């Protein structure tokens, strides 16, 4: 089944062909009228005249349908433009969300490092502990020697 756009294109082609045929018939009639002189009359049989009337009426109807197709095409273009704008807005929103998530991750990493450093600074080093133990042992030995 043809889409509206394809139907419109086919209608435009048909109207173009019909218009060319109409203008060709008109030119033939004008040339025939000039060649026969001012008093000459052009006569058509009933079948040809009725076919010409039908063709003219159908071309008017097709012109109206073409206008409707153009209105539909314009509205579809407007809708497509709106969808593109909405899509762009969603892309920007997604990009901002990704940036925000990256900033939160970086902040979390900085906080983790800061907490680890604070814990490390709060704990005494092993050498300080060994030094304190040696000092207590030395004081104990000194007291023991003095007490003897």
N, C-alpha and C positions, 0 to 999 in steps of 0.2 A: 504494500500500500504506500502511496506517495505521501510525503510529509507536506505540510502547508507550504513550506518554502519551495519544494519541487513543483507543487501545484501552481503556485504563483509564477514560477519561472516558465512553466508550460503555457500558462494563460498569457503571459507577456509575449512569448514567442508566437502563439496563435493570433493574438491581437495585432502583432507586428505584421504577420503574413496577411491577415485580413485587411489591415490598413493599406498595405502595398497593393493588394488586389483592388480595393476600393478606389485608390488614387489612379491605378492603371485604367480602370473602367472609366473614371471621370476624364482622364486625359484623352482616351480614345473618343469619348463622346464629344469633348471640346474640339478635338482635331477633326472629327467627322462633321461637326456642326460648321466649323470654319470652311472646310473643303466643299460642303454642299451649298454654301451661301446662306444669306440671312433668312431666306424664305423656306429653307429646307427644314423638315421636321424629322425627328428620330422616333421610330415606333418600335415597340417590343411586343412580342407575343405575350399572352397572359402568363404563361409558365415562367418566362424570364423575368417579367415584372414582379411577379409574386416572390420569386427567388431573391431578387434584389431587395425587396422590402424586408424579407426574412433576414437576409444577411445584414442589412443596416440595423435592424432591431437587435439582432444577436450581438452585433458589435457594440451597441449601446449598453446592453446587459453586461457584456464582458468588460467594458470600461468601468462599470460600477463595481464589478467583482475585483478588478485590478486595484481600484481605490481601496476596497476593503482589505485586500491582501497587503497593500502597502501599510495600512493602519496597523494590521496584525504584526507585520514585520517590524514596524517601528516600536510597537509595545514589547515585542519579544527582545529587541535590542536593548530597550530600557531595563527590562527584567534581567537580562544577561549582565548589563553594566552594574546593576544593583548587587547581583550575586558576586561579581568580581570584586566590588568594593568590600562586601561583607567578608569574602575570602581573604582579602588583603588585611582587613582589620583583625581577623582571627590569626593570621600569620604573625602580625605584629604583637598580638597579645601572647601568643605562644613563645615568641622570641623574648619578650619581657619576662615571662614566667621562667624560662630557662636561665636568663640572667639573674633573676632573683634567687633561684635555686642554687646557682653557682656561688652567689654572694653568701648565702646561708651556709653552704658547705665550707667556704673559706673561713667564715667566722667561727664555725664549729671547730675547724682544725686549729685556728689560733687559740681558741679557748682551751682546747685539749692540751696544746703545748704549754699554755700558761699554767694550767692546773698541774701538769706533770712537773713543771719547773718549781712551782710552789711546794709541791709535795717533796720534791728532791731537796729543796732548800730547807724545808722544815725538819728533815731527817738528818741526824748527825752523820758525818762520814765515818768510815771504819777506822781511819787513822786517829780521829779524835777519840773514838771509843777505846782504842788500844792505848792511847796516851793517858786517858783518864784512869784506865785499869792499872797501868804501870805506876802512875802517881799514887794510887791507893795502896798498891803493894809496897811501894817504896816507903810510904808513910807508915804502913803497918810494920815493916821490917825495922824502920828507925825507932818506932815506939817499942818494939820487942827488944832491940839492942839497948835502948835506954832503960828499960824496965829491968833488965838483968843486973 
